[in-house]
Amino acid sequence: MGKVTISSLNRMKRDREKIAMLTSYDASFTRIAEKAGVDVLLVGDSLGMVVQGQDSTLPVSVDDMVYHTGCVSRVAQHAMVIADMPFMSHGTPEQALNTAGRLMKEGGAHMVKIEGGAPQVETVRHLTERAVPVCGHLGLMPQSIHQIGGYRVQGREERAGVQLLEDAVALQRAGAQLLVLECIPALLAAEVTQALEIPVIGIGAGVETDGQVLVLYDMLGISVNKVPSFARNFLEECGGDIGSAIATYVKAVRDKTFPAKEHTFE
Ligand code: KIV
């Protein structure tokens, strides 16, 4: 099994082979996830909630992200490792470059993820022109939770849907090589996926994106937080075996049986 690179992910999009992404925050889960066939490991700032017990992702620091990215990248042998740029670590292009530099040089990340649309375009260009691969993140953006006022579906109104599509195209033009769409109507996610050349990964965004991502602790049903309706408890289905639970998730993503209708928004 070779290393997953951006070329492999582009090839998978071209061949309509679904990409299985999962969050991971430590070495042991990383080893299990890789063995189960996960293509991309996301060291998400969701670790603030599921690992640290915070009530949002906002308190997560760059040091926290560097630490957990190192825990994952030191043992990952095949999967691509993406690290989240935490809240207030990418306010200007220069600050973002400094954060991304730490995540890649000290943490060993292969790519960084940034939440935000039009306001982040200049930053994404600044990073990608300096050899930092970037994954965008649109739809529900947990770092903006106090602006949004709750974890709810985004892009339902026509104007918001058009804006999201425009933002996605702008991020791609700025050099983003991957995009995560969180908690948006399935039809809008399908439209964005078709419009972009880069692979699009969904979470609560229907089955037509090029791949899926879930928070590991949500799909194992072990999170201290309320599990979102778009997640499925694979651990329960697999009789408590973590390796089988993750392998079943990967298979369900590949054969498009996850997400099903009940995990999807209209
Ligand atoms: O932080 C995270 O885990 C994420 C995923 C929910 C996409 O951004």
Residues whose N, C-alpha, C, O or C-beta is under 5 A from the ligand:
A	BS01	KIV	T23 G44 D45 S46 I203 V213
